[in-house]
Amino acid sequence: MDLAYLAAGIGAGLVVIGAGIGIGRLAGSALEASGRQPEAIGDIRTSMIIAAALVEGVALFGLVICILLATKS
């Protein structure tokens, strides 16, 4: 049972790291695109926010799975 908590902790850490890397790359690409085409900042921002919300949704799903596996009896 103790290994389930360890595995859930490692899994949650990996989920958070993955989400952080994904959102970081997303924001970097959006800033680069807005630097190249300043007139498209509104469209780029909207696309970035939608994509970031999807990444966070997947990360939340992964964290819920980790919690469910840790508390499974």
Contact map, one row per residue, 1 for C-alpha under 8 A:
1111100000000000000000000000000000000000000000000000000000000000000000000
1111110000000000000000000000000000000000000000000000000000000000000000000
1111111000000000000000000000000000000000000000000000000000000000000000000
1111111100000000000000000000000000000000000000000000000000000000000011000
1111111110000000000000000000000000000000000000000000000000000000000001000
0111111111000000000000000000000000000000000000000000000000000000000000000
0011111111100000000000000000000000000000000000000000000000000000000001000
0001111111110000000000000000000000000000000000000000000000000000011011000
0000111111111000000000000000000000000000000000000000000000000000010000000
0000011111111100000000000000000000000000000000000000000000000000000000000
0000001111111110000000000000000000000000000000000000000000000010010000000
0000000111111111000000000000000000000000000000000000000000000110010000000
0000000011111111100000000000000000000000000000000000000000000000000000000
0000000001111111110000000000000000000000000000000000000000000000000000000
0000000000111111111000000000000000000000000000000000000000100110000000000
0000000000011111111100000000000000000000000000000000000000100000000000000
0000000000001111111110000000000000000000000000000000000000000000000000000
0000000000000111111111000000000000000000000000000000000000000000000000000
0000000000000011111111100000000000000000000000000000001100100000000000000
0000000000000001111111110000000000000000000000000000000000000000000000000
0000000000000000111111111000000000000000000000000000000000000000000000000
0000000000000000011111111100000000000000000000000000001000000000000000000
0000000000000000001111111110000000000000000000000001001000000000000000000
0000000000000000000111111111000000000000000000000000000000000000000000000
0000000000000000000011111111100000000000000000000000000000000000000000000
0000000000000000000001111111110000000000000000010011000000000000000000000
0000000000000000000000111111111000000000000000010000000000000000000000000
0000000000000000000000011111111100000000000000000000000000000000000000000
0000000000000000000000001111111110000000000000000000000000000000000000000
0000000000000000000000000111111111000000000110010000000000000000000000000
0000000000000000000000000011111111100000000000000000000000000000000000000
0000000000000000000000000001111111110000000000000000000000000000000000000
0000000000000000000000000000111111111100000100000000000000000000000000000
0000000000000000000000000000011111111111100100000000000000000000000000000
0000000000000000000000000000001111111100000000000000000000000000000000000
0000000000000000000000000000000111111100000000000000000000000000000000000
0000000000000000000000000000000011111111100000000000000000000000000000000
0000000000000000000000000000000011111111100000000000000000000000000000000
0000000000000000000000000000000001001111110000000000000000000000000000000
0000000000000000000000000000000001001111111100000000000000000000000000000
0000000000000000000000000000000001001111111110000000000000000000000000000
0000000000000000000000000000000000000011111111000000000000000000000000000
0000000000000000000000000000000000000001111111100000000000000000000000000
0000000000000000000000000000010011000001111111110000000000000000000000000
0000000000000000000000000000010000000000111111111000000000000000000000000
0000000000000000000000000000000000000000011111111100000000000000000000000
0000000000000000000000000000000000000000001111111110000000000000000000000
0000000000000000000000000110010000000000000111111111000000000000000000000
0000000000000000000000000000000000000000000011111111100000000000000000000
0000000000000000000000000000000000000000000001111111110000000000000000000
0000000000000000000000000100000000000000000000111111111000000000000000000
0000000000000000000000100100000000000000000000011111111100000000000000000
0000000000000000000000000000000000000000000000001111111110000000000000000
0000000000000000000000000000000000000000000000000111111111000000000000000
0000000000000000001001100000000000000000000000000011111111100000000000000
0000000000000000001000000000000000000000000000000001111111110000000000000
0000000000000000000000000000000000000000000000000000111111111000000000000
0000000000000000000000000000000000000000000000000000011111111100000000000
0000000000000011001000000000000000000000000000000000001111111110000000000
0000000000000000000000000000000000000000000000000000000111111111000000000
0000000000000000000000000000000000000000000000000000000011111111100000000
0000000000010010000000000000000000000000000000000000000001111111110000000
0000000000110010000000000000000000000000000000000000000000111111111000000
0000000000000000000000000000000000000000000000000000000000011111111100000
0000000000000000000000000000000000000000000000000000000000001111111110000
0000000110110000000000000000000000000000000000000000000000000111111111000
0000000100000000000000000000000000000000000000000000000000000011111111100
0000000000000000000000000000000000000000000000000000000000000001111111110
0001000100000000000000000000000000000000000000000000000000000000111111110
0001101100000000000000000000000000000000000000000000000000000000011111110
0000000000000000000000000000000000000000000000000000000000000000001111111
0000000000000000000000000000000000000000000000000000000000000000000111111
0000000000000000000000000000000000000000000000000000000000000000000000111
